[in-house]
Amino acid sequence: MPDSFEKYSLTWHVTPEVLGVLSINGKFENTNPAWYKVLGWRADEVESKHFLDLLHPDDVERTAQAFE
């Protein structure tokens, strides 16, 4: 079993909601299995992105300011 299974609760693994843990610089450090089940995105695909890359362009500036 992957290390992340022991690191996170059962809820992390079974919830249908996409969840992620961000680093201080805004990149995904970990993602739950729902990313693949809902969107078909593997963990390595999501974890190579900055969370702002997943937002609608109209929301990027305001969200980036809030993240700071």
Rosetta blueprint (number, residue, H / E / L):
1 M L
2 P L
3 D H
4 S H
5 F H
6 E H
7 K H
8 Y L
9 S L
10 L H
11 T H
12 W H
13 H H
14 V H
15 T L
16 P L
17 E L
18 V L
19 L L
20 G E
21 V E
22 L E
23 S L
24 I L
25 N L
26 G L
27 K E
28 F E
29 E E
30 N E
31 T E
32 N L
33 P L
34 A H
35 W H
36 Y H
37 K H
38 V H
39 L H
40 G L
41 W L
42 R L
43 A H
44 D H
45 E H
46 V H
47 E L
48 S L
49 K L
50 H E
51 F H
52 L H
53 D H
54 L H
55 L L
56 H L
57 P H
58 D H
59 D H
60 V H
61 E H
62 R H
63 T H
64 A H
65 Q H
66 A H
67 F H
68 E L
